[in-house]
Amino acid sequence: MSKRAMILFAHGARAASWAAPFERLRGMTQARLPDVDVSLAFLELMSPRLPERVDQLAAEGVVDIALVPVFLGQGGHVLRDLPVMVEELKAKYPQIRFTVATAVGEAPEVLNAMADYCAGALS
Amino acid sequence: MSKRAMILFAHGARAASWAAPFERLRGMTQARLPDVDVSLAFLELMSPRLPERVDQLAAEGVVDIALVPVFLGQGGHVLRDLPVMVEELKAKYPQIRFTVATAVGEAPEVLNAMADYCAGALS
């Protein structure tokens, strides 16, 4: 079993359909990182929540968890809620190294792909 | 003045910092579509709201508005709130042609760029 993990951290929503692109993103990221356990976790409304997912990974002996916020903007959820949760998780699991990436929506290549898509949406 | 417009429709947030990547996306899309008026509008918490922005464009004589939901997933906001707003806008402005694109987060190229970014976030 892999001892490294990546959690794609997303908001969550009431509509189950909302999660579809996140599931695809998880699969595509997993394909790029075959030796890493890549999973989704949510802030609210969907399961697993982030602390629950970390509990599972800790129980599996994972010692390194990379968190990637799958958010378009860095608002309160990424700037306030997530750091609080990560501090609590670090205190609970001092043996695990946690890293937190910048939100995907801030990445220039992602913005570039979004701009291409928007421009192409003109009919 | 351009008679075609594109509105990048985003959620909105309390933190002003949240809008930064959307402003960049607007600029990048505008650069790709120099003959189109590209602007942002929000569902809530930020200005302008979508109906307000359409009012402005209608007053400027715009006859074609392409709406692109800048959302990662197609949840209730995209599947329910947006169509209701668009129907109201179509009734209010029958002279304007409205088109609504699929949410940016559903676009394969965008997901691909996000997966690349996630994979690269492993330190």
gemmi code that builds the backbone of each chain (N, CA, C; Angstrom):
import gemmi

chains = {
    "A": [
        ("MET", (0.834, -1.207, 0.000), (0.000, 0.000, 0.000), (0.869, 1.258, 0.000)),
        ("SER", (0.448, 2.206, -0.781), (1.207, 3.439, -0.887), (1.249, 4.176, 0.438)),
        ("LYS", (2.400, 4.776, 0.737), (2.516, 5.558, 1.968), (2.456, 7.043, 1.690)),
        ("ARG", (2.261, 7.373, 0.419), (2.084, 8.777, 0.052), (0.677, 8.951, -0.503)),
        ("ALA", (0.120, 10.092, -0.211), (-1.241, 10.317, -0.683), (-1.416, 11.756, -1.130)),
        ("MET", (-2.341, 11.950, -2.052), (-2.757, 13.288, -2.456), (-4.262, 13.369, -2.278)),
        ("ILE", (-4.692, 14.458, -1.671), (-6.126, 14.683, -1.519), (-6.503, 15.909, -2.333)),
        ("LEU", (-7.414, 15.713, -3.261), (-7.978, 16.842, -4.008), (-9.164, 17.338, -3.189)),
        ("PHE", (-9.003, 18.540, -2.662), (-9.972, 19.084, -1.704), (-10.932, 20.025, -2.427)),
        ("ALA", (-12.209, 19.648, -2.427), (-13.199, 20.435, -3.164), (-14.326, 20.885, -2.233)),
        ("HIS", (-15.165, 21.752, -2.737), (-16.191, 22.346, -1.890), (-17.289, 21.364, -1.491)),
        ("GLY", (-17.809, 20.638, -2.491), (-18.988, 19.813, -2.249), (-20.247, 20.583, -2.623)),
        ("ALA", (-21.314, 19.842, -2.972), (-22.568, 20.477, -3.377), (-23.701, 19.505, -3.132)),
        ("ARG", (-24.924, 20.031, -3.179), (-26.084, 19.160, -2.967), (-26.308, 18.228, -4.150)),
        ("ALA", (-26.101, 18.737, -5.374), (-26.360, 17.935, -6.577), (-25.230, 16.948, -6.805)),
        ("ALA", (-25.578, 15.660, -6.873), (-24.558, 14.629, -7.090), (-23.812, 14.867, -8.401)),
        ("SER", (-24.518, 15.429, -9.401), (-23.908, 15.693, -10.705), (-22.699, 16.611, -10.605)),
        ("TRP", (-22.691, 17.431, -9.563), (-21.620, 18.396, -9.391), (-20.250, 17.726, -9.290)),
        ("ALA", (-20.224, 16.542, -8.702), (-18.934, 15.894, -8.427), (-18.301, 15.260, -9.655)),
        ("ALA", (-19.046, 15.114, -10.746), (-18.533, 14.365, -11.906), (-17.167, 14.850, -12.395)),
        ("PRO", (-16.979, 16.149, -12.655), (-15.653, 16.553, -13.139), (-14.545, 16.346, -12.101)),
        ("PHE", (-14.911, 16.392, -10.821), (-13.902, 16.150, -9.788), (-13.481, 14.684, -9.774)),
        ("GLU", (-14.449, 13.800, -10.034), (-14.113, 12.370, -10.135), (-13.194, 12.143, -11.328)),
        ("ARG", (-13.508, 12.825, -12.440), (-12.642, 12.670, -13.620), (-11.251, 13.219, -13.334)),
        ("LEU", (-11.206, 14.368, -12.666), (-9.909, 14.958, -12.315), (-9.119, 14.004, -11.426)),
        ("ARG", (-9.802, 13.369, -10.496), (-9.117, 12.412, -9.621), (-8.507, 11.291, -10.452)),
        ("GLY", (-9.289, 10.735, -11.375), (-8.792, 9.640, -12.206), (-7.611, 10.058, -13.068)),
        ("MET", (-7.706, 11.269, -13.626), (-6.634, 11.758, -14.485), (-5.364, 12.029, -13.680)),
        ("THR", (-5.527, 12.515, -12.462), (-4.360, 12.772, -11.607), (-3.759, 11.456, -11.130)),
        ("GLN", (-4.632, 10.511, -10.778), (-4.149, 9.192, -10.356), (-3.332, 8.541, -11.463)),
        ("ALA", (-3.789, 8.699, -12.709), (-3.063, 8.111, -13.839), (-1.670, 8.717, -13.974)),
        ("ARG", (-1.542, 9.996, -13.591), (-0.234, 10.660, -13.677), (0.666, 10.309, -12.496)),
        ("LEU", (0.063, 9.835, -11.405), (0.817, 9.537, -10.178), (0.481, 8.117, -9.706)),
        ("PRO", (0.923, 7.106, -10.480), (0.493, 5.738, -10.172), (0.943, 5.234, -8.800)),
        ("ASP", (1.973, 5.852, -8.218), (2.478, 5.355, -6.934), (1.902, 6.113, -5.741)),
        ("VAL", (0.966, 7.000, -6.009), (0.395, 7.823, -4.952), (-1.103, 7.523, -4.849)),
        ("ASP", (-1.614, 7.491, -3.644), (-3.053, 7.288, -3.432), (-3.751, 8.639, -3.610)),
        ("VAL", (-4.434, 8.815, -4.721), (-5.107, 10.088, -5.009), (-6.605, 9.942, -4.723)),
        ("SER", (-7.122, 10.822, -3.885), (-8.548, 10.727, -3.545), (-9.154, 12.120, -3.425)),
        ("LEU", (-10.469, 12.151, -3.377), (-11.201, 13.402, -3.174), (-11.629, 13.524, -1.717)),
        ("ALA", (-11.727, 14.766, -1.247), (-12.361, 15.025, 0.047), (-13.031, 16.389, -0.061)),
        ("PHE", (-14.050, 16.579, 0.747), (-14.900, 17.759, 0.583), (-14.978, 18.606, 1.859)),
        ("LEU", (-15.258, 19.872, 1.630), (-15.454, 20.791, 2.747), (-16.807, 20.557, 3.390)),
        ("GLU", (-17.818, 20.398, 2.573), (-19.170, 20.241, 3.103), (-20.065, 19.571, 2.072)),
        ("LEU", (-21.197, 19.075, 2.514), (-22.284, 18.544, 1.683), (-21.995, 17.193, 1.030)),
        ("MET", (-20.726, 16.824, 0.861), (-20.390, 15.533, 0.258), (-19.391, 14.790, 1.131)),
        ("SER", (-19.341, 13.482, 0.967), (-18.412, 12.645, 1.731), (-17.333, 12.092, 0.820)),
        ("PRO", (-16.137, 11.795, 1.360), (-15.751, 12.051, 2.745), (-15.366, 13.514, 2.958)),
        ("ARG", (-15.565, 13.987, 4.166), (-15.021, 15.297, 4.526), (-13.506, 15.151, 4.690)),
        ("LEU", (-12.801, 16.257, 4.673), (-11.336, 16.197, 4.735), (-10.814, 15.465, 5.987)),
        ("PRO", (-11.273, 15.806, 7.193), (-10.707, 15.118, 8.374), (-10.963, 13.611, 8.341)),
        ("GLU", (-12.133, 13.246, 7.835), (-12.492, 11.820, 7.747), (-11.536, 11.097, 6.792)),
        ("ARG", (-11.250, 11.728, 5.672), (-10.352, 11.103, 4.706), (-8.939, 10.975, 5.282)),
        ("VAL", (-8.497, 12.013, 6.014), (-7.161, 11.943, 6.622), (-7.124, 10.842, 7.684)),
        ("ASP", (-8.203, 10.698, 8.443), (-8.259, 9.601, 9.417), (-8.032, 8.255, 8.730)),
        ("GLN", (-8.694, 8.071, 7.589), (-8.546, 6.804, 6.850), (-7.103, 6.599, 6.397)),
        ("LEU", (-6.516, 7.658, 5.844), (-5.140, 7.543, 5.335), (-4.157, 7.307, 6.481)),
        ("ALA", (-4.380, 7.977, 7.604), (-3.503, 7.768, 8.765), (-3.583, 6.313, 9.221)),
        ("ALA", (-4.790, 5.766, 9.232), (-4.970, 4.376, 9.650), (-4.263, 3.416, 8.703)),
        ("GLU", (-4.086, 3.842, 7.459), (-3.386, 3.007, 6.465), (-1.877, 3.208, 6.513)),
        ("GLY", (-1.423, 4.091, 7.399), (0.010, 4.286, 7.542), (0.624, 5.307, 6.617)),
        ("VAL", (-0.197, 6.108, 5.980), (0.325, 7.151, 5.087), (1.094, 8.186, 5.916)),
        ("VAL", (2.256, 8.603, 5.418), (3.090, 9.534, 6.179), (3.281, 10.867, 5.458)),
        ("ASP", (2.705, 11.005, 4.289), (2.898, 12.211, 3.486), (1.607, 12.480, 2.720)),
        ("ILE", (0.998, 13.615, 2.996), (-0.262, 13.944, 2.326), (-0.152, 15.314, 1.668)),
        ("ALA", (-0.309, 15.321, 0.350), (-0.320, 16.580, -0.411), (-1.771, 16.982, -0.633)),
        ("LEU", (-2.118, 18.159, -0.155), (-3.476, 18.665, -0.318), (-3.507, 19.662, -1.463)),
        ("VAL", (-4.425, 19.448, -2.409), (-4.568, 20.389, -3.522), (-5.999, 20.930, -3.518)),
        ("PRO", (-6.169, 22.198, -3.199), (-7.518, 22.774, -3.213), (-8.025, 22.918, -4.650)),
        ("VAL", (-9.106, 22.208, -4.954), (-9.687, 22.298, -6.288), (-10.785, 23.363, -6.224)),
        ("PHE", (-10.293, 24.590, -6.140), (-11.161, 25.764, -6.086), (-10.698, 26.719, -7.174)),
        ("LEU", (-11.623, 27.508, -7.707), (-11.235, 28.472, -8.734), (-10.586, 29.694, -8.104)),
        ("GLY", (-11.149, 30.193, -7.031), (-10.584, 31.359, -6.375), (-10.122, 31.017, -4.976)),
        ("GLN", (-9.231, 31.850, -4.453), (-8.776, 31.637, -3.076), (-9.624, 32.524, -2.163)),
        ("GLY", (-10.782, 32.048, -1.828), (-11.659, 32.792, -0.933), (-11.553, 32.264, 0.476)),
        ("GLY", (-12.578, 32.500, 1.252), (-12.564, 32.130, 2.669), (-12.339, 30.644, 2.905)),
        ("HIS", (-12.864, 29.803, 2.020), (-12.710, 28.363, 2.238), (-11.247, 27.952, 2.151)),
        ("VAL", (-10.545, 28.515, 1.182), (-9.138, 28.142, 0.992), (-8.231, 28.913, 1.956)),
        ("LEU", (-8.555, 30.183, 2.203), (-7.658, 31.035, 2.989), (-7.876, 30.899, 4.491)),
        ("ARG", (-9.077, 30.554, 4.901), (-9.359, 30.456, 6.342), (-9.756, 29.042, 6.780)),
        ("ASP", (-10.784, 28.466, 6.156), (-11.276, 27.164, 6.619), (-10.212, 26.071, 6.492)),
        ("LEU", (-9.570, 26.017, 5.333), (-8.606, 24.939, 5.093), (-7.402, 25.016, 6.040)),
        ("PRO", (-6.766, 26.191, 6.213), (-5.629, 26.238, 7.147), (-5.994, 25.804, 8.566)),
        ("VAL", (-7.201, 26.176, 9.018), (-7.625, 25.756, 10.357), (-7.712, 24.228, 10.422)),
        ("MET", (-8.306, 23.633, 9.400), (-8.423, 22.172, 9.381), (-7.055, 21.511, 9.326)),
        ("VAL", (-6.161, 22.087, 8.525), (-4.824, 21.483, 8.384), (-4.058, 21.570, 9.699)),
        ("GLU", (-4.188, 22.690, 10.417), (-3.504, 22.800, 11.703), (-4.020, 21.747, 12.680)),
        ("GLU", (-5.321, 21.531, 12.681), (-5.901, 20.506, 13.560), (-5.393, 19.111, 13.174)),
        ("LEU", (-5.289, 18.870, 11.880), (-4.823, 17.559, 11.409), (-3.348, 17.351, 11.735)),
        ("LYS", (-2.561, 18.429, 11.618), (-1.131, 18.324, 11.963), (-0.955, 18.005, 13.446)),
        ("ALA", (-1.797, 18.621, 14.290), (-1.707, 18.365, 15.733), (-2.123, 16.930, 16.046)),
        ("LYS", (-3.102, 16.456, 15.316), (-3.615, 15.096, 15.563), (-2.658, 14.036, 15.043)),
        ("TYR", (-1.991, 14.338, 13.924), (-1.110, 13.364, 13.269), (0.277, 13.959, 13.046)),
        ("PRO", (1.063, 14.101, 14.116), (2.391, 14.730, 13.974), (3.342, 13.899, 13.100)),
        ("GLN", (3.026, 12.639, 12.906), (3.897, 11.790, 12.071), (3.674, 11.981, 10.582)),
        ("ILE", (2.603, 12.708, 10.236), (2.297, 12.914, 8.816), (2.777, 14.285, 8.369)),
        ("ARG", (3.436, 14.312, 7.209), (3.830, 15.591, 6.616), (2.702, 16.056, 5.698)),
        ("PHE", (2.189, 17.234, 5.972), (1.130, 17.804, 5.152), (1.693, 18.951, 4.311)),
        ("THR", (1.376, 18.966, 3.041), (1.686, 20.137, 2.213), (0.374, 20.616, 1.582)),
        ("VAL", (0.283, 21.918, 1.385), (-0.938, 22.490, 0.805), (-0.553, 23.311, -0.425)),
        ("ALA", (-1.054, 22.925, -1.561), (-0.762, 23.630, -2.816), (-1.660, 24.861, -2.959)),
        ("THR", (-1.272, 25.729, -3.859), (-2.136, 26.844, -4.249), (-3.363, 26.278, -4.971)),
        ("ALA", (-4.469, 26.968, -4.859), (-5.691, 26.506, -5.514), (-5.474, 26.330, -7.018)),
        ("VAL", (-6.079, 25.293, -7.591), (-5.878, 24.998, -9.026), (-6.240, 26.189, -9.910)),
        ("GLY", (-7.257, 26.948, -9.512), (-7.699, 28.068, -10.339), (-6.699, 29.207, -10.427)),
        ("GLU", (-5.673, 29.182, -9.574), (-4.635, 30.209, -9.613), (-3.493, 29.820, -10.557)),
        ("ALA", (-3.465, 28.567, -10.985), (-2.352, 28.100, -11.817), (-2.460, 28.703, -13.222)),
        ("PRO", (-1.374, 29.319, -13.722), (-1.415, 29.967, -15.029), (-1.850, 29.027, -16.159)),
        ("GLU", (-1.390, 27.765, -16.118), (-1.746, 26.843, -17.204), (-3.247, 26.523, -17.170)),
        ("VAL", (-3.793, 26.475, -15.961), (-5.231, 26.199, -15.833), (-6.026, 27.404, -16.346)),
        ("LEU", (-5.599, 28.592, -15.960), (-6.265, 29.799, -16.442), (-6.182, 29.892, -17.962)),
        ("ASN", (-5.018, 29.503, -18.486), (-4.833, 29.534, -19.933), (-5.819, 28.592, -20.636)),
        ("ALA", (-5.964, 27.398, -20.093), (-6.907, 26.438, -20.685), (-8.337, 26.954, -20.555)),
        ("MET", (-8.638, 27.607, -19.436), (-9.988, 28.147, -19.261), (-10.245, 29.281, -20.254)),
        ("ALA", (-9.242, 30.132, -20.473), (-9.406, 31.240, -21.422), (-9.607, 30.704, -22.831)),
        ("ASP", (-8.865, 29.656, -23.200), (-9.061, 29.034, -24.509), (-10.492, 28.516, -24.634)),
        ("TYR", (-10.951, 27.876, -23.572), (-12.315, 27.330, -23.610), (-13.351, 28.443, -23.741)),
        ("CYS", (-13.178, 29.494, -22.941), (-14.135, 30.608, -22.999), (-14.166, 31.211, -24.407)),
        ("ALA", (-12.984, 31.460, -24.961), (-12.923, 32.062, -26.294), (-13.603, 31.155, -27.321)),
        ("GLY", (-13.459, 29.850, -27.146), (-14.062, 28.905, -28.072), (-15.563, 28.750, -27.882)),
        ("ALA", (-16.071, 29.280, -26.785), (-17.508, 29.149, -26.491), (-18.342, 30.142, -27.286)),
        ("LEU", (-17.678, 31.051, -27.976), (-18.405, 32.026, -28.791), (-18.937, 31.328, -30.036)),
        ("SER", (-20.228, 31.345, -30.217), (-20.797, 30.638, -31.376), (-21.085, 31.625, -32.501)),
    ],
    "B": [
        ("MET", (-18.896, 50.858, -30.630), (-19.039, 49.907, -29.509), (-19.458, 48.525, -30.015)),
        ("SER", (-18.862, 47.501, -29.435), (-19.167, 46.137, -29.836), (-20.619, 45.804, -29.553)),
        ("LYS", (-21.228, 45.051, -30.497), (-22.610, 44.620, -30.285), (-22.670, 43.164, -29.838)),
        ("ARG", (-21.504, 42.564, -29.661), (-21.465, 41.194, -29.130), (-20.761, 41.233, -27.782)),
        ("ALA", (-21.246, 40.376, -26.914), (-20.641, 40.365, -25.588), (-20.541, 38.942, -25.058)),
        ("MET", (-19.582, 38.748, -24.190), (-19.457, 37.487, -23.455), (-19.425, 37.823, -21.975)),
        ("ILE", (-20.212, 37.086, -21.220), (-20.202, 37.268, -19.767), (-19.661, 35.994, -19.131)),
        ("LEU", (-18.594, 36.139, -18.382), (-18.070, 35.026, -17.596), (-18.807, 35.067, -16.263)),
        ("PHE", (-19.626, 34.064, -16.048), (-20.535, 34.052, -14.907), (-19.929, 33.207, -13.775)),
        ("ALA", (-19.656, 33.858, -12.649), (-18.988, 33.164, -11.538), (-19.828, 33.274, -10.269)),
        ("HIS", (-19.444, 32.538, -9.278), (-20.255, 32.459, -8.065), (-20.239, 33.739, -7.244)),
        ("GLY", (-19.024, 34.277, -7.023), (-18.892, 35.392, -6.083), (-18.523, 34.876, -4.701)),
        ("ALA", (-17.858, 35.724, -3.909), (-17.429, 35.330, -2.561), (-17.275, 36.578, -1.711)),
        ("ARG", (-17.195, 36.382, -0.410), (-17.014, 37.529, 0.487), (-15.614, 38.125, 0.361)),
        ("ALA", (-14.596, 37.246, 0.209), (-13.214, 37.728, 0.145), (-12.912, 38.325, -1.231)),
        ("ALA", (-12.488, 39.590, -1.247), (-12.176, 40.242, -2.522), (-11.082, 39.482, -3.268)),
        ("SER", (-10.168, 38.859, -2.524), (-9.055, 38.112, -3.129), (-9.561, 36.986, -4.034)),
        ("TRP", (-10.751, 36.525, -3.738), (-11.306, 35.396, -4.490), (-11.443, 35.724, -5.974)),
        ("ALA", (-11.733, 36.978, -6.279), (-12.028, 37.340, -7.665), (-10.785, 37.450, -8.545)),
        ("ALA", (-9.608, 37.464, -7.962), (-8.387, 37.729, -8.739), (-8.230, 36.813, -9.951)),
        ("PRO", (-8.320, 35.498, -9.808), (-8.147, 34.668, -11.004), (-9.248, 34.874, -12.044)),
        ("PHE", (-10.429, 35.283, -11.579), (-11.509, 35.536, -12.534), (-11.227, 36.810, -13.330)),
        ("GLU", (-10.632, 37.795, -12.667), (-10.228, 39.012, -13.384), (-9.156, 38.675, -14.416)),
        ("ARG", (-8.223, 37.810, -14.021), (-7.175, 37.428, -14.973), (-7.788, 36.657, -16.143)),
        ("LEU", (-8.706, 35.755, -15.818), (-9.367, 34.992, -16.872), (-10.106, 35.925, -17.825)),
        ("ARG", (-10.747, 36.929, -17.277), (-11.448, 37.897, -18.122), (-10.467, 38.567, -19.079)),
        ("GLY", (-9.344, 39.034, -18.542), (-8.354, 39.704, -19.379), (-7.791, 38.792, -20.464)),
        ("MET", (-7.535, 37.538, -20.091), (-6.981, 36.584, -21.056), (-8.005, 36.259, -22.147)),
        ("THR", (-9.271, 36.163, -21.753), (-10.318, 35.872, -22.743), (-10.541, 37.088, -23.642)),
        ("GLN", (-10.533, 38.263, -23.037), (-10.680, 39.494, -23.819), (-9.576, 39.608, -24.861)),
        ("ALA", (-8.361, 39.238, -24.475), (-7.239, 39.300, -25.416), (-7.456, 38.358, -26.598)),
        ("ARG", (-8.145, 37.232, -26.351), (-8.419, 36.274, -27.432), (-9.596, 36.717, -28.303)),
        ("LEU", (-10.448, 37.587, -27.766), (-11.652, 38.025, -28.481), (-11.709, 39.552, -28.516)),
        ("PRO", (-10.790, 40.173, -29.272), (-10.686, 41.632, -29.212), (-11.946, 42.361, -29.680)),
        ("ASP", (-12.795, 41.692, -30.450), (-13.991, 42.379, -30.974), (-15.234, 42.147, -30.125)),
        ("VAL", (-15.047, 41.476, -29.008), (-16.190, 41.142, -28.148), (-15.996, 41.813, -26.785)),
        ("ASP", (-17.094, 42.284, -26.212), (-17.028, 42.877, -24.869), (-17.077, 41.741, -23.850)),
        ("VAL", (-15.954, 41.434, -23.220), (-15.887, 40.332, -22.246), (-15.904, 40.914, -20.832)),
        ("SER", (-16.852, 40.453, -20.036), (-16.947, 40.976, -18.668), (-17.311, 39.866, -17.703)),
        ("LEU", (-17.182, 40.163, -16.430), (-17.567, 39.230, -15.368), (-18.929, 39.607, -14.818)),
        ("ALA", (-19.675, 38.618, -14.356), (-20.884, 38.873, -13.569), (-21.019, 37.739, -12.566)),
        ("PHE", (-21.692, 38.031, -11.467), (-21.700, 37.082, -10.355), (-23.104, 36.664, -9.945)),
        ("LEU", (-23.162, 35.490, -9.362), (-24.433, 34.977, -8.838), (-24.802, 35.703, -7.552)),
        ("GLU", (-23.813, 35.886, -6.684), (-24.092, 36.502, -5.390), (-22.810, 37.064, -4.794)),
        ("LEU", (-22.966, 37.923, -3.812), (-21.878, 38.454, -2.978), (-20.958, 39.463, -3.672)),
        ("MET", (-20.896, 39.445, -4.999), (-20.049, 40.404, -5.716), (-20.849, 41.100, -6.818)),
        ("SER", (-20.380, 42.257, -7.240), (-21.038, 43.025, -8.298), (-20.185, 43.028, -9.559)),
        ("PRO", (-20.818, 43.166, -10.730), (-22.272, 43.188, -10.933), (-22.873, 41.798, -10.893)),
        ("ARG", (-24.142, 41.723, -10.479), (-24.874, 40.467, -10.614), (-25.206, 40.297, -12.097)),
        ("LEU", (-25.559, 39.084, -12.467), (-25.813, 38.805, -13.882), (-26.912, 39.696, -14.488)),
        ("PRO", (-28.100, 39.819, -13.870), (-29.144, 40.646, -14.509), (-28.715, 42.109, -14.662)),
        ("GLU", (-27.980, 42.601, -13.676), (-27.484, 43.985, -13.729), (-26.534, 44.164, -14.918)),
        ("ARG", (-25.669, 43.202, -15.109), (-24.710, 43.304, -16.212), (-25.433, 43.238, -17.560)),
        ("VAL", (-26.448, 42.376, -17.646), (-27.203, 42.272, -18.902), (-27.959, 43.577, -19.154)),
        ("ASP", (-28.509, 44.175, -18.110), (-29.171, 45.476, -18.272), (-28.216, 46.484, -18.913)),
        ("GLN", (-26.978, 46.510, -18.411), (-25.987, 47.448, -18.942), (-25.715, 47.173, -20.422)),
        ("LEU", (-25.514, 45.884, -20.744), (-25.202, 45.525, -22.133), (-26.381, 45.819, -23.050)),
        ("ALA", (-27.595, 45.564, -22.585), (-28.782, 45.854, -23.385), (-28.863, 47.355, -23.671)),
        ("ALA", (-28.560, 48.162, -22.654), (-28.599, 49.611, -22.821), (-27.558, 50.085, -23.834)),
        ("GLU", (-26.500, 49.286, -23.982), (-25.441, 49.631, -24.950), (-25.760, 49.099, -26.350)),
        ("GLY", (-26.884, 48.401, -26.485), (-27.273, 47.910, -27.796), (-26.716, 46.561, -28.184)),
        ("VAL", (-26.176, 45.836, -27.218), (-25.654, 44.502, -27.513), (-26.806, 43.572, -27.896)),
        ("VAL", (-26.603, 42.779, -28.946), (-27.684, 41.908, -29.432), (-27.339, 40.421, -29.308)),
        ("ASP", (-26.165, 40.135, -28.803), (-25.719, 38.741, -28.719), (-24.867, 38.604, -27.464)),
        ("ILE", (-25.301, 37.756, -26.541), (-24.555, 37.577, -25.294), (-24.275, 36.099, -25.087)),
        ("ALA", (-22.992, 35.763, -25.038), (-22.572, 34.389, -24.740), (-22.240, 34.299, -23.256)),
        ("LEU", (-22.935, 33.422, -22.564), (-22.699, 33.235, -21.132), (-21.833, 32.000, -20.923)),
        ("VAL", (-20.757, 32.169, -20.180), (-19.894, 31.020, -19.866), (-19.825, 30.871, -18.345)),
        ("PRO", (-20.408, 29.815, -17.818), (-20.346, 29.602, -16.368), (-18.926, 29.209, -15.946)),
        ("VAL", (-18.302, 30.051, -15.139), (-16.957, 29.738, -14.652), (-17.121, 29.032, -13.306)),
        ("PHE", (-17.566, 27.794, -13.435), (-17.778, 26.924, -12.279), (-17.036, 25.628, -12.554)),
        ("LEU", (-16.581, 24.975, -11.482), (-15.893, 23.701, -11.676), (-16.890, 22.584, -11.928)),
        ("GLY", (-17.957, 22.541, -11.169), (-18.946, 21.487, -11.338), (-20.276, 22.073, -11.757)),
        ("GLN", (-21.110, 21.231, -12.347), (-22.444, 21.689, -12.732), (-23.394, 21.311, -11.590)),
        ("GLY", (-23.445, 22.137, -10.600), (-24.337, 21.896, -9.477), (-25.588, 22.738, -9.622)),
        ("GLY", (-26.242, 22.977, -8.502), (-27.514, 23.692, -8.523), (-27.408, 25.084, -9.121)),
        ("HIS", (-26.293, 25.771, -8.910), (-26.174, 27.133, -9.439), (-26.205, 27.138, -10.957)),
        ("VAL", (-25.517, 26.177, -11.559), (-25.453, 26.131, -13.016), (-26.691, 25.453, -13.601)),
        ("LEU", (-27.176, 24.413, -12.929), (-28.272, 23.622, -13.495), (-29.646, 24.214, -13.207)),
        ("ARG", (-29.775, 24.941, -12.115), (-31.103, 25.481, -11.768), (-31.119, 27.008, -11.746)),
        ("ASP", (-30.240, 27.634, -10.963), (-30.291, 29.098, -10.810), (-30.051, 29.813, -12.137)),
        ("LEU", (-29.015, 29.400, -12.857), (-28.669, 30.097, -14.097), (-29.767, 29.989, -15.158)),
        ("PRO", (-30.322, 28.785, -15.433), (-31.398, 28.727, -16.445), (-32.591, 29.607, -16.091)),
        ("VAL", (-32.940, 29.676, -14.822), (-34.059, 30.536, -14.420), (-33.738, 31.996, -14.742)),
        ("MET", (-32.533, 32.413, -14.412), (-32.141, 33.800, -14.698), (-32.128, 34.063, -16.197)),
        ("VAL", (-31.627, 33.106, -16.970), (-31.538, 33.300, -18.414), (-32.933, 33.383, -19.029)),
        ("GLU", (-33.866, 32.559, -18.537), (-35.237, 32.640, -19.076), (-35.838, 34.018, -18.790)),
        ("GLU", (-35.607, 34.538, -17.596), (-36.122, 35.868, -17.262), (-35.489, 36.938, -18.153)),
        ("LEU", (-34.192, 36.779, -18.416), (-33.504, 37.766, -19.256), (-33.972, 37.689, -20.707)),
        ("LYS", (-34.236, 36.470, -21.173), (-34.751, 36.311, -22.548), (-36.126, 36.959, -22.689)),
        ("ALA", (-36.952, 36.821, -21.655), (-38.284, 37.422, -21.698), (-38.184, 38.952, -21.663)),
        ("LYS", (-37.219, 39.437, -20.892), (-37.047, 40.887, -20.749), (-36.432, 41.503, -22.001)),
        ("TYR", (-35.528, 40.756, -22.644), (-34.800, 41.284, -23.809), (-34.934, 40.333, -24.990)),
        ("PRO", (-36.102, 40.290, -25.622), (-36.303, 39.354, -26.744), (-35.405, 39.654, -27.936)),
        ("GLN", (-34.862, 40.863, -28.002), (-34.004, 41.219, -29.135), (-32.576, 40.687, -28.980)),
        ("ILE", (-32.261, 40.178, -27.789), (-30.899, 39.675, -27.552), (-30.881, 38.156, -27.681)),
        ("ARG", (-29.871, 37.658, -28.383), (-29.673, 36.212, -28.466), (-28.737, 35.798, -27.324)),
        ("PHE", (-29.217, 34.913, -26.481), (-28.397, 34.414, -25.372), (-27.967, 32.981, -25.672)),
        ("THR", (-26.698, 32.687, -25.457), (-26.239, 31.298, -25.495), (-25.563, 30.998, -24.160)),
        ("VAL", (-25.670, 29.759, -23.730), (-25.070, 29.360, -22.453), (-24.147, 28.180, -22.695)),
        ("ALA", (-22.892, 28.349, -22.394), (-21.912, 27.280, -22.589), (-21.940, 26.309, -21.409)),
        ("THR", (-21.341, 25.160, -21.610), (-21.117, 24.225, -20.505), (-20.110, 24.845, -19.536)),
        ("ALA", (-20.214, 24.510, -18.282), (-19.293, 25.059, -17.283), (-17.838, 24.759, -17.646)),
        ("VAL", (-16.971, 25.725, -17.389), (-15.555, 25.546, -17.783), (-14.938, 24.283, -17.183)),
        ("GLY", (-15.351, 23.932, -15.965), (-14.761, 22.778, -15.300), (-15.106, 21.450, -15.948)),
        ("GLU", (-16.053, 21.460, -16.867), (-16.414, 20.237, -17.594), (-15.588, 20.071, -18.862)),
        ("ALA", (-14.882, 21.119, -19.269), (-14.128, 21.056, -20.526), (-12.914, 20.133, -20.369)),
        ("PRO", (-12.742, 19.168, -21.294), (-11.635, 18.216, -21.174), (-10.262, 18.893, -21.097)),
        ("GLU", (-10.073, 19.965, -21.878), (-8.753, 20.621, -21.867), (-8.487, 21.295, -20.520)),
        ("VAL", (-9.558, 21.801, -19.916), (-9.400, 22.436, -18.596), (-9.082, 21.367, -17.551)),
        ("LEU", (-9.813, 20.248, -17.606), (-9.540, 19.158, -16.669), (-8.116, 18.642, -16.846)),
        ("ASN", (-7.676, 18.581, -18.108), (-6.329, 18.115, -18.382), (-5.279, 19.041, -17.753)),
        ("ALA", (-5.488, 20.336, -17.895), (-4.552, 21.299, -17.297), (-4.596, 21.198, -15.769)),
        ("MET", (-5.779, 20.967, -15.216), (-5.880, 20.836, -13.758), (-5.175, 19.573, -13.273)),
        ("ALA", (-5.323, 18.479, -14.035), (-4.654, 17.232, -13.645), (-3.135, 17.396, -13.703)),
        ("ASP", (-2.645, 18.091, -14.732), (-1.205, 18.373, -14.813), (-0.753, 19.161, -13.589)),
        ("TYR", (-1.554, 20.160, -13.235), (-1.189, 20.984, -12.090), (-1.184, 20.163, -10.796)),
        ("CYS", (-2.217, 19.350, -10.612), (-2.295, 18.528, -9.399), (-1.093, 17.592, -9.313)),
        ("ALA", (-0.795, 16.913, -10.421), (0.337, 15.984, -10.419), (1.637, 16.713, -10.093)),
        ("GLY", (1.764, 17.940, -10.572), (2.974, 18.718, -10.316), (3.044, 19.278, -8.907)),
        ("ALA", (1.933, 19.198, -8.186), (1.898, 19.750, -6.829), (2.533, 18.812, -5.816)),
        ("LEU", (2.893, 17.618, -6.251), (3.546, 16.669, -5.350), (4.987, 17.111, -5.138)),
        ("SER", (5.353, 17.334, -3.911), (6.714, 17.830, -3.638), (7.612, 16.686, -3.194)),
    ],
}
model = gemmi.Model(1)
for chain_id, residues in chains.items():
    chain = gemmi.Chain(chain_id)
    for i, (resn, *xyz) in enumerate(residues, 1):
        res = gemmi.Residue()
        res.name, res.seqid = resn, gemmi.SeqId(i, " ")
        for name, pos in zip(("N", "CA", "C"), xyz):
            atom = gemmi.Atom()
            atom.name, atom.element = name, gemmi.Element(name[0])
            atom.pos, atom.b_iso = gemmi.Position(*pos), 0.0
            res.add_atom(atom)
        chain.add_residue(res)
    model.add_chain(chain)
structure = gemmi.Structure()
structure.add_model(model)
structure.setup_entities()
